[in-house]
């Protein structure tokens, strides 16, 4: 419970000018340190890793197909066209999303918080706690992007629950990380494609 609260509070500092606060390497290092400090089973070796890759590839394929299909929907296309994308986009896709967002969040929420929550409250309640904290941690981002806060919290909370289920089912955080990466990368690539097409 304490770690979940701390992670949500940490997320509220996203807009503050704290040195290194948004640096991908620092974010990834903090998440990794949290996971290691609670001896979270990351599942990055042997059979667990292979299982994580299989489940993650399946999740990523489903996500990519979903994003590709919804990109044709006018209201979603309009939202993508209006997004303010970071530049250069390649750095965002290759470096900032994988390390600063995906790995930092998977190691902190699914590995560290997920492990402690499941030990303390059991698999179902623990996963719900982890997902709730993950959803609430996106309030500041939603406000900064001008997106509906409640909708963002609900959507990211559900995503957090699915990520937690994938990590638990596969025995590896790699499964949730690959699916999470696909969501962020596919959305970013689709938005870039829509904007380039409009130009």
Backbone bond lengths (Angstrom), bond angles and torsions (degrees), N, CA, C in turn:
res aa  C-N    CA-C-N  psi(-1)  N-CA   C-N-CA  omega(-1)  CA-C   N-CA-C  phi
1 X - - - 1.460 - - 1.535 110.77 -
2 X 1.337 114.55 -43.11 1.460 119.82 -179.14 1.513 112.37 -64.27
3 X 1.349 116.83 -41.92 1.462 120.08 179.70 1.524 110.44 -66.57
4 X 1.327 117.28 -40.32 1.463 120.64 178.20 1.518 110.99 -59.58
5 X 1.326 116.38 -44.65 1.469 121.05 178.07 1.525 110.66 -63.12
6 X 1.329 115.96 -42.61 1.465 119.74 -179.41 1.529 111.52 -63.18
7 X 1.328 116.97 -39.55 1.462 120.31 179.41 1.525 111.45 -66.57
8 X 1.329 116.98 -39.57 1.465 120.34 178.43 1.531 109.91 -66.30
9 X 1.330 116.49 -43.36 1.476 120.40 178.02 1.530 110.00 -62.08
10 X 1.334 116.81 -42.53 1.474 120.79 178.52 1.527 110.93 -59.29
11 X 1.340 116.14 -36.62 1.468 119.66 -179.23 1.525 111.80 -65.28
12 X 1.333 117.68 -25.74 1.465 120.37 -179.38 1.523 112.32 -73.23
13 X 1.334 117.13 -11.27 1.467 119.96 179.49 1.520 111.91 -90.57
14 X 1.338 116.66 4.66 1.469 120.50 -175.04 1.519 113.26 -57.10
15 X 1.320 117.15 -35.00 1.461 119.59 -177.39 1.515 114.06 -88.29
16 X 1.330 118.03 -2.87 1.462 121.11 -178.58 1.521 111.21 -84.81
17 X 1.313 115.19 152.98 1.469 120.59 -178.99 1.529 110.36 -85.08
18 X 1.338 115.54 66.98 1.458 121.05 177.10 1.525 107.91 -96.25
19 X 1.330 118.71 125.43 1.472 120.60 -177.89 1.536 112.03 -53.46
20 X 1.321 115.65 125.61 1.454 120.37 177.47 1.517 115.27 78.53
21 X 1.333 117.70 1.12 1.467 120.48 -174.27 1.520 112.55 -56.62
22 X 1.315 117.04 -38.20 1.459 120.11 -177.80 1.529 112.76 -108.70
23 X 1.305 117.61 10.64 1.464 119.78 -179.35 1.526 109.20 -71.07
24 X 1.339 118.12 124.24 1.467 120.97 -175.61 1.527 114.77 -54.54
25 X 1.339 116.85 -42.24 1.463 119.61 -178.72 1.523 111.88 -66.65
26 X 1.320 116.25 -39.12 1.466 120.13 178.87 1.521 110.46 -67.57
27 X 1.336 116.54 -42.74 1.464 120.51 177.98 1.527 111.06 -61.22
28 X 1.330 115.99 -44.65 1.467 120.45 179.86 1.524 111.02 -64.95
29 X 1.334 116.57 -40.17 1.465 120.57 179.79 1.525 111.31 -65.52
30 X 1.320 117.06 -39.72 1.467 120.60 178.53 1.523 111.14 -64.56
31 X 1.327 116.44 -43.96 1.461 120.15 178.77 1.515 111.65 -62.95
32 X 1.336 115.77 -43.57 1.467 120.41 179.38 1.519 110.89 -63.53
33 X 1.328 116.53 -42.07 1.466 120.68 179.45 1.533 110.99 -61.90
34 X 1.321 116.93 -40.41 1.465 120.55 177.67 1.524 110.94 -62.08
35 X 1.329 115.77 -46.48 1.466 120.14 -179.24 1.524 111.39 -62.03
36 X 1.314 116.55 -43.87 1.461 120.36 -179.60 1.523 111.88 -68.45
37 X 1.336 116.40 -34.32 1.468 119.87 -177.44 1.528 112.68 -66.54
38 X 1.331 116.99 -26.37 1.473 119.44 179.35 1.532 111.07 -103.87
39 X 1.344 115.44 9.39 1.472 121.41 179.92 1.531 111.98 55.55
40 X 1.331 114.84 43.80 1.470 119.96 179.84 1.523 110.15 -68.52
41 X 1.328 117.49 136.19 1.471 120.42 177.32 1.533 110.14 -76.78
42 X 1.319 116.50 99.68 1.466 120.65 -176.01 1.528 112.53 -74.71
43 X 1.314 117.06 -27.29 1.460 119.72 179.45 1.520 113.01 67.37
44 X 1.328 116.77 47.17 1.462 120.25 -177.16 1.532 112.09 -108.97
45 X 1.329 115.85 21.05 1.462 119.86 177.94 1.525 110.55 -139.70
46 X 1.322 114.92 154.78 1.455 121.95 170.27 1.514 115.62 54.65
47 X 1.337 115.59 -137.34 1.456 122.33 -175.55 1.527 112.08 -62.88
48 X 1.333 116.71 -36.98 1.468 120.06 179.37 1.523 110.85 -63.09
49 X 1.322 116.41 -42.00 1.465 120.47 178.56 1.524 110.65 -63.58
50 X 1.326 116.98 -44.77 1.468 120.17 179.67 1.521 110.69 -61.96
51 X 1.319 116.70 -41.61 1.460 120.60 177.37 1.529 111.07 -63.72
52 X 1.330 115.64 -41.28 1.465 120.18 178.65 1.509 112.47 -62.47
53 X 1.325 116.08 -41.12 1.470 120.30 179.39 1.526 109.86 -65.32
54 X 1.347 117.31 -42.79 1.473 120.00 -179.82 1.529 111.16 -62.41
55 X 1.325 116.42 -50.46 1.469 119.60 -179.69 1.525 111.35 -66.01
56 X 1.319 116.41 -38.46 1.463 120.21 179.63 1.515 112.39 -66.00
57 X 1.337 116.07 -39.66 1.463 120.01 178.17 1.523 110.97 -64.61
58 X 1.336 115.53 -38.71 1.471 119.48 177.47 1.521 110.49 -65.13
59 X 1.324 116.19 -46.83 1.465 119.96 178.65 1.514 111.84 -61.17
60 X 1.335 116.58 -42.57 1.460 120.85 -179.71 1.521 111.58 -64.31
61 X 1.337 116.95 -38.34 1.464 120.75 179.33 1.524 110.93 -65.01
62 X 1.327 116.25 -42.90 1.472 120.42 179.02 1.525 110.46 -63.37
63 X 1.318 115.84 -45.18 1.470 121.08 -179.31 1.526 110.95 -62.64
64 X 1.323 116.89 -47.93 1.464 121.05 -178.22 1.524 111.38 -60.75
65 X 1.334 115.89 -41.95 1.465 119.82 178.21 1.520 110.61 -64.15
66 X 1.340 116.14 -39.94 1.469 120.12 179.15 1.513 112.52 -64.45
67 X 1.336 116.64 -43.97 1.462 120.57 179.22 1.527 110.26 -64.58
68 X 1.326 116.91 -42.84 1.466 120.48 179.53 1.524 111.18 -60.68
69 X 1.333 116.18 -40.14 1.463 120.17 -178.90 1.527 112.01 -69.95
70 X 1.336 116.52 -41.64 1.470 119.32 -176.27 1.521 112.89 -77.46
71 X 1.335 117.73 -16.22 1.462 120.35 179.36 1.526 111.32 -62.26
72 X 1.319 116.25 -25.04 1.470 120.09 179.89 1.524 112.73 -78.88
73 X 1.341 118.10 -12.44 1.473 121.43 -179.68 1.530 108.56 -73.91
74 X 1.330 118.52 124.60 1.469 121.49 -174.30 1.521 115.81 -52.34
75 X 1.335 117.90 -45.23 1.466 119.97 -176.91 1.526 111.23 -67.30
76 X 1.323 116.77 -35.56 1.465 120.69 177.80 1.519 109.76 -72.35
77 X 1.313 116.06 -39.07 1.464 120.49 178.12 1.526 110.51 -62.67
78 X 1.325 116.26 -39.51 1.468 120.50 178.70 1.526 110.71 -64.77
79 X 1.333 115.98 -40.40 1.459 119.76 177.47 1.516 111.96 -63.33
80 X 1.320 116.59 -40.33 1.467 120.75 177.87 1.525 111.19 -65.63
81 X 1.318 115.62 -39.03 1.467 119.99 -179.45 1.528 111.33 -65.35
82 X 1.343 115.76 -28.95 1.462 120.06 -177.39 1.528 113.52 -88.62
83 X 1.327 117.38 -8.07 1.468 120.32 -177.99 1.521 111.61 -66.24
84 X 1.319 115.18 142.40 1.464 121.06 176.28 1.528 107.17 -93.71
85 X 1.322 117.17 101.05 1.459 121.82 -175.10 1.525 111.25 -88.62
86 X 1.338 116.20 139.14 1.472 119.75 178.20 1.528 111.33 -65.23
87 X 1.310 115.22 153.40 1.467 120.14 175.53 1.524 108.67 -127.55
88 X 1.321 119.50 145.55 1.463 125.05 -6.78 1.521 111.30 -72.25
89 X 1.319 115.43 143.75 1.464 119.70 -174.63 1.526 112.47 -66.04
90 X 1.327 117.91 -33.55 1.464 120.26 -178.59 1.530 110.95 -61.17
91 X 1.342 116.96 -38.64 1.467 120.91 -179.79 1.527 110.17 -66.08
92 X 1.303 115.86 -38.49 1.466 122.11 178.04 1.526 110.11 -62.64
93 X 1.337 115.84 -45.22 1.463 120.97 -176.57 1.524 113.36 -73.85
94 X 1.329 116.78 -39.42 1.462 120.86 -172.39 1.531 113.12 -88.80
95 X 1.325 116.42 -27.30 1.466 120.25 -170.30 1.530 113.45 -122.14
96 X 1.327 116.51 -54.09 1.452 119.69 -171.86 1.535 113.46 -72.70
97 X 1.326 117.32 -44.19 1.470 119.39 179.23 1.532 111.75 -67.22
98 X 1.339 118.42 -52.11 1.477 118.05 -177.58 1.528 114.03 -60.82
99 X 1.337 117.48 -44.20 1.465 120.22 -176.23 1.525 113.22 -90.16
100 X 1.327 115.76 -55.04 1.460 120.41 -173.62 1.509 115.04 -71.55
101 X 1.323 116.85 -25.91 1.465 119.77 179.97 1.523 111.40 -109.09
102 X 1.307 117.00 -64.82 1.464 120.63 -170.90 1.529 112.85 -64.37
103 X 1.330 117.48 -58.89 1.458 118.22 -175.93 1.531 111.93 -66.09
104 X 1.322 116.77 -40.98 1.472 118.86 -179.25 1.526 110.91 -61.90
105 X 1.337 117.45 -40.57 1.464 119.98 -179.40 1.523 112.24 -75.88
106 X 1.312 117.05 -38.07 1.471 118.86 179.89 1.529 111.31 -67.41
107 X 1.310 117.01 -41.36 1.463 119.44 179.81 1.528 111.35 -70.27
108 X 1.335 117.19 -35.98 1.464 120.17 -178.89 1.523 112.42 -78.83
109 X 1.339 117.02 -48.18 1.470 120.35 -174.34 1.523 113.03 -86.69
110 X 1.320 117.00 -55.87 1.472 118.68 -177.30 1.516 111.91 -72.46
111 X 1.325 118.52 -44.40 1.464 120.12 -176.83 1.533 111.67 -79.22
112 X 1.323 117.62 -64.67 1.468 120.46 -174.79 1.532 112.35 -67.88
113 X 1.338 116.09 -61.45 1.464 119.07 -177.61 1.522 111.41 -65.76
114 X 1.335 117.07 -41.56 1.455 120.45 -179.53 1.518 112.03 -59.49
115 X 1.323 116.63 -41.94 1.473 120.77 179.42 1.518 111.22 -63.84
116 X 1.333 116.77 -50.69 1.462 120.34 -178.57 1.530 111.63 -64.02
117 X 1.324 116.49 -40.28 1.465 120.64 -178.21 1.525 111.42 -66.40
118 X 1.322 116.88 -40.69 1.466 119.94 179.99 1.526 111.46 -69.51
119 X 1.326 116.97 -35.91 1.462 120.37 176.82 1.525 110.33 -66.25
120 X 1.324 115.93 -41.50 1.460 120.18 -176.38 1.509 115.42 -80.27
121 X 1.344 117.03 -33.25 1.465 119.97 -172.54 1.523 114.58 -124.34
122 X 1.332 117.31 -3.53 1.457 119.89 -176.93 1.516 110.53 93.81
123 X 1.349 117.36 163.49 1.469 120.93 -175.36 1.529 114.99 -57.73
124 X 1.325 118.38 -47.53 1.469 120.15 -175.02 1.524 112.03 -70.36
125 X 1.323 116.65 -53.71 1.465 120.27 -179.32 1.525 110.79 -65.46
126 X 1.334 116.25 -36.48 1.460 119.71 178.85 1.512 112.00 -63.85
127 X 1.331 115.98 -41.54 1.458 120.05 178.92 1.529 110.28 -66.64
128 X 1.324 116.93 -37.04 1.462 120.74 178.21 1.527 110.66 -65.43
129 X 1.317 117.12 -40.97 1.461 121.05 177.54 1.519 110.76 -62.33
130 X 1.321 116.24 -47.10 1.465 121.14 179.10 1.522 110.91 -60.03
131 X 1.350 116.77 -43.78 1.463 121.18 -178.86 1.526 111.27 -66.33
132 X 1.328 116.46 -38.33 1.473 120.64 179.03 1.523 110.74 -63.93
133 X 1.332 115.80 -45.82 1.468 119.69 178.30 1.525 110.94 -62.21
134 X 1.330 116.40 -39.61 1.459 120.80 179.94 1.534 110.31 -64.20
135 X 1.317 116.76 -43.21 1.460 120.13 177.98 1.512 112.20 -62.45
136 X 1.332 116.71 -46.74 1.469 121.13 -178.43 1.525 112.17 -66.42
137 X 1.318 116.48 -25.94 1.469 119.54 -178.89 1.525 112.24 -70.84
138 X 1.337 117.46 -8.82 1.464 120.52 -178.67 1.536 113.15 -101.49
139 X 1.336 116.73 9.27 1.467 120.10 179.81 1.531 111.09 -61.26
140 X 1.333 116.65 -48.70 1.468 120.54 -177.88 1.529 111.02 -63.10
141 X 1.329 116.38 -41.69 1.463 119.84 178.75 1.528 111.19 -62.56
142 X 1.333 116.33 -40.75 1.463 120.34 179.74 1.528 110.57 -62.89
143 X 1.316 116.10 -44.87 1.471 119.61 179.19 1.520 111.21 -63.72
144 X 1.326 116.36 -41.20 1.457 120.17 -179.90 1.511 112.99 -64.58
145 X 1.334 116.17 -31.87 1.464 120.57 -179.06 1.524 112.37 -92.11
146 X 1.335 116.33 -2.09 1.459 119.76 -179.14 1.520 113.57 71.59
147 X 1.338 116.87 26.36 1.459 121.54 -179.63 1.527 110.15 -98.41
148 X 1.350 118.01 156.80 1.464 120.98 179.79 1.530 110.15 -60.93
149 X 1.318 117.10 124.04 1.466 121.44 -175.90 1.519 111.75 -65.26
150 X 1.332 116.88 -48.48 1.466 119.68 -177.59 1.527 110.89 -61.79
151 X 1.328 116.13 -44.68 1.465 120.26 179.58 1.515 111.68 -62.06
152 X 1.333 116.30 -41.40 1.466 120.73 179.72 1.525 111.04 -64.37
153 X 1.332 116.38 -43.93 1.468 120.60 179.91 1.523 110.37 -62.50
154 X 1.334 116.72 -43.54 1.466 119.83 -179.63 1.527 111.86 -65.49
155 X 1.324 116.34 -46.41 1.470 120.21 -178.11 1.522 111.18 -64.66
156 X 1.339 116.89 -46.33 1.467 119.08 -179.59 1.531 111.20 -70.60
157 X 1.329 116.61 -30.03 1.462 119.63 175.58 1.524 111.32 -64.58
158 X 1.326 116.09 -44.43 1.471 120.32 177.00 1.525 110.12 -63.38
159 X 1.336 116.08 -42.29 1.469 119.61 177.64 1.522 110.64 -60.69
160 X 1.326 116.44 -41.66 1.460 120.89 178.34 1.518 111.93 -61.50
161 X 1.329 116.37 -38.03 1.477 119.89 178.32 1.534 109.75 -66.02
162 X 1.334 116.39 -44.28 1.469 120.66 179.15 1.529 110.45 -63.45
163 X 1.329 117.06 -43.73 1.458 120.49 177.99 1.534 110.55 -59.49
164 X 1.331 115.57 -42.98 1.453 119.90 179.02 1.519 111.95 -63.47
165 X 1.326 115.87 -40.27 1.467 120.06 178.36 1.526 110.42 -63.97
166 X 1.330 116.83 -42.88 1.459 120.96 179.44 1.532 111.39 -61.82
167 X 1.327 116.31 -44.63 1.462 119.96 179.96 1.526 110.73 -63.09
168 X 1.334 116.30 -41.59 1.465 121.28 179.88 1.522 111.23 -68.90
169 X 1.320 116.42 -44.64 1.463 120.88 -176.15 1.525 111.92 -67.01
170 X 1.320 116.51 -39.13 1.464 120.62 -177.25 1.525 112.41 -86.61
171 X 1.332 115.81 -22.02 1.454 119.54 -175.12 1.511 113.20 80.71
172 X 1.326 116.16 14.90 1.460 120.09 -177.18 1.525 111.28 -148.66
173 X 1.328 115.75 136.17 1.460 120.75 176.47 1.527 110.77 -70.53
174 X 1.319 116.97 -12.56 1.467 121.09 177.78 1.527 110.51 -61.90
175 X 1.334 117.41 -36.19 1.468 120.92 179.99 1.523 111.32 -61.95
176 X 1.320 116.02 -47.80 1.469 119.33 179.91 1.524 110.86 -69.92
177 X 1.340 116.40 -35.55 1.465 119.59 -179.65 1.528 111.96 -65.28
178 X 1.329 117.18 -42.61 1.469 120.06 179.79 1.526 111.47 -66.22
179 X 1.331 116.68 -39.37 1.468 120.17 178.25 1.520 110.57 -67.90
180 X 1.315 116.16 -43.80 1.468 122.15 177.17 1.533 110.26 -60.03
181 X 1.329 115.95 -44.58 1.463 120.94 179.10 1.527 110.90 -60.98
182 X 1.322 116.33 -41.04 1.465 120.17 -179.76 1.520 111.13 -63.46
183 X 1.330 117.31 -40.58 1.469 120.54 179.14 1.523 110.31 -60.49
184 X 1.325 116.09 -50.99 1.461 119.61 -176.64 1.528 112.80 -68.95
185 X 1.334 115.45 -43.55 1.462 119.15 -177.38 1.524 111.83 -70.20
186 X 1.331 116.58 -44.53 1.470 119.34 -179.36 1.522 110.77 -62.90
187 X 1.347 115.82 -40.70 1.466 119.17 177.87 1.512 112.09 -64.07
188 X 1.332 116.31 -40.72 1.462 120.87 -179.78 1.522 111.49 -67.38
189 X 1.333 115.95 -44.78 1.471 120.21 179.75 1.529 110.43 -64.01
190 X 1.339 116.41 -41.84 1.465 120.30 -179.98 1.523 111.04 -63.46
191 X 1.342 116.39 -42.37 1.466 119.91 179.43 1.525 110.78 -64.38
192 X 1.332 116.38 -41.10 1.458 119.84 177.64 1.518 111.84 -63.47
193 X 1.326 116.16 -40.10 1.463 120.76 179.66 1.529 111.02 -65.09
194 X 1.347 116.12 -42.72 1.467 120.12 179.12 1.513 110.67 -62.21
195 X 1.328 117.17 -42.59 1.460 120.60 -178.52 1.521 112.31 -69.10
196 X 1.321 116.69 -40.35 1.473 119.16 177.52 1.525 110.92 -65.32
197 X 1.327 115.76 -36.85 1.454 120.83 179.91 1.542 110.04 -66.20
198 X 1.329 115.83 -39.47 1.460 120.19 -179.98 1.519 111.07 -64.47
199 X 1.336 116.02 -38.69 1.469 120.17 178.69 1.520 111.20 -66.88
